[in-house]
Amino acid sequence: MVLWTSVLSDEGRNIAKRAERAQDAEDYILARELYLKAVAKFREASEISENFNEISILRSLAGYYYNRALKLEKELRTETCGVLQPKKKETPAFDIPDLVRGTGVQESVFEEVLNIAIEISREGREGHAIGTAFIVGDVASVKAKSRQLVLNPFEGHSREKRLITDPETRDNIKEFAQLDGVFIVTADGAVEAAGRYITIDTGMVKLQRGLGTRHSSVAAITLVTRAIGIVVSQSGGVIRIFRDGRIAAIVKP
């Protein structure tokens, strides 16, 4: 019981930190949702705790973050005439047409994958930051230079059910982002695979110190194919976009 209380409390604190980051980024809709999720964790922990002092602290945290969520909701309703609306997505500060030129990847597809990567960076999964990667375009070549680490969760589904514009597919991507390996997405926006392991030699690319095997593998696959790579770093949530074996752009959500 004590261990489970600690787990719930830690999850609540992690979610609250993500909410504060979202609020700092002026994504108030997301911040409000995360504050309420944190409140739920603290309340659940307080209900099963047998320590009076701990219960008092957990209830105080729940009250504090509930008030922050309530304040955000009031501000949002004032600004939008009573209707909560999500923050408009901002266009990244780089030239998307130039980035995708010559790859066959549709601009709209790249933007959708990037938006999903940004959401994963900001939200994580189950209260924890996660890292993942997407390889977009030149699917045949990418598959020839990779293999499945786990059973492909997208195999056997119709193309319509694998489009990244489909809300259910987006939710599945966020869930499967916890798997090792990369996602493979076609140039026109269908998810071909998750949990894919890149098998080519990474020694051909040189990246800055501190970037791990996920970054070097994605850099390498973009060097030998026409694909574009998008990597979400688990540490810090920075998103790096790869083209031709090098970092072409960096996004900090």
N, C-alpha and C positions, 0 to 999 in steps of 0.2 A: 504494500500500500504506500509506504514511504517513497519507494523508488518510482512508482507511477505518478505520485504527486510531483516529484521532482521533474519527471519527464514533461508533464503537462505545463509546469511552471516555466521550464526552459523554452518550450515551444512558444508559450505566450510571449516571453521576452524577445525571442527571435523575430516573431511576427510583428511585435511592436516596433522593433528597430527598422524592419522593412517599411512599416507604415510611416515612420519618421522620415526615411529616405524619400519615399514617394511624396510626402508633403513638402519636403525641401525642393523636390523637382516640380512642384506645383501640379502634381497629378492627384487632385483632391478626392476624386471619386475612388481611386484605388486606395488612397490613404485611409479614407473613411471605412471602406470594406475591411481592410487589414486591421484597423483599430478594433472593430467589432469582433473579428476573429480572435484577436488577442484577448479581449474581454471574456469571450466564451471559454477560452483555455484557462484563464485565471479563476473564473467562477467554478469550472469543473474541478480544478485542483483544490479549491477551497472546500468544496462539498465532500471530498473524500479524505481531506487532511484530518489528523487527530491531534495536531499541535495548535493550541490556541493562538500563540504568537504568529505562527505561520499563516493561520486562517485570517488573522487581522491584516497582515501584509498583503496577502493575495486579494482580499476584498478591497483594500485601498488601491491596489494597482488596477483592479477591474473598474473601480469608480473613476479613477484618474483618466484612463484611456477611453472610457465611455463618454466622459465629458468632452474629451478632445474630438471624438467622433461626432458628438452632438453639435459641437461648435462648428465643425466643418460642414455638417448638413445644413445648419442655419445659414451659413455664409453662401453655400451653393444654391440654396433655394432663393435667397435674396438676389443673387447675381443672375439667375436663370428664370425668374418669375415663377418660382415654385416647382419647377421641373428639373430634376437632377439629370445632367447630361455629361457624358464622358468628355474628357479633355481631347481636343482635336489633335490628331497625330501630326507631329512636326516632320517636315522633310529633312533628312540627314544633310549635314553640311558637306556633301561631296556630289560629284556629277554621276548620277546613276546611269544615264545613257552611255557615257564614256566607259563606265566600269563594265557594263554588260556587252559592249560592242564586240562582235566577233565570236561570242560564246554561244549564240542561239538562245540564250536565256531571255525570256520576256521581262521587260522592266517591271510590270505589275507583279509577276511571280517573285522576282527578287525582293521587291518591297514587302510582299506578304511574308516571305520567309524571315526577312530582317525584323519585321514587326513582331513575329512570334518569338524570335531570339531576344528582342528587347523585353517582352513580357516575361519570358523565362528568367532573364537577368534580374528583373525587378521583383518578381513574385517568388522565385524559387519553387520549392515543392514541399508541402507539409512542414513548413516552418524552417526549412534548411536551404541554403544556397546550393545550387547545382551548376555543373558545367556540362556543355554539350556542343555538338557541331553538326552543321548541315553542308552537304555537297550538292550543289545545284547545277544541273546540266550535264551533257556528255555521258549519259548514264551507262551506255554499253562499255565504254572505256573504263569508267570508274568501277563497274562491277567486275571487270576482268582483272582489276588490280586490287580486289578486296574480297573478303569472305564473311559469312555470317558468324557472329559470336554466339548468338542465341537464335531461337526460332523467330523468324520474321513475322511480327504481329500484323503487318499489312498484306501479307501474301494471301491470295485467294479472294480478296475483296474487289468489287468492281471499281473501275476508275473513278466513277462519280463519288464513291464513298472514300476515295483517297485524296481528293482535291484539297489543297491547303486552304481554300476559301470556305470549305464546309466547317461549320462550328464544331461538330463532333470530332472531325479529324484534328482540328486545332487542339481540342481538349486531350485527345489521345496522344498527340505529339508531346504535350506538356507532361503527361503521365509517363510516357516511354523515354523522356529525356533523362530519366534516372538510370537508364541502362548504359552499360559501357558501349563504346562504338559511336558511329555517326549515322545520321539520317541521309538518305539519298533521295533527291527530289528531281523530277524531270524538268526540262526547260519550260514546259507549259503547265507546271504546277501540280503534278500528281506525286504523292509520296510512294516511292518504290520499296523502301526498306528502312528499318531501324535496327540498331545494334550491329552495324556493319564495321568490320575491322579492316583498315587499310594495310595492305601487305607489302607495299613497295619500300625500297630503301630510303630512309630519311636523311642519309648523309649528304645528299646532293643539295640540300638547302641549309642556309645559315640564318638563324634567327637570333634576336637579342637574348641575353642570358635571363633566366627566370621563366621562360616559356617552356611548357612541358611537351610530352609526346603527342598530345592531342593537336597542339598547334603545329608541330613539325610534320606530323602525318598529313594534316590538311594542306599545309604549304607544299609538301612533296606531290600530292595528288594533283594539285592545280598546276604544277610545273609540267607534268607529263600528260595532262588532258586539257580540254577546253573548259573545264568546270570552274565554278566559283565556290570558294569555301567561306563559311561563316562560323566563327567559333565564339562561344560564350565561356568566359573564364569563370571557374568556380570561385576563385579568389578575386573579389572586387567587382565581379560582374561585367568587366570590360568586354566589349565585342570587337573582334578583329576580323576584317574581311580580307580574304586572300585571292590573289589572281596571279597567274604565271610564277608561282613559287615564292611570292613575296607579300608583305602586308600592303594592301592597296588603300585601306581606310581603317580608322578606329572610331568606334562609337562608345560613348560613356553615358549610359542611361541615367 
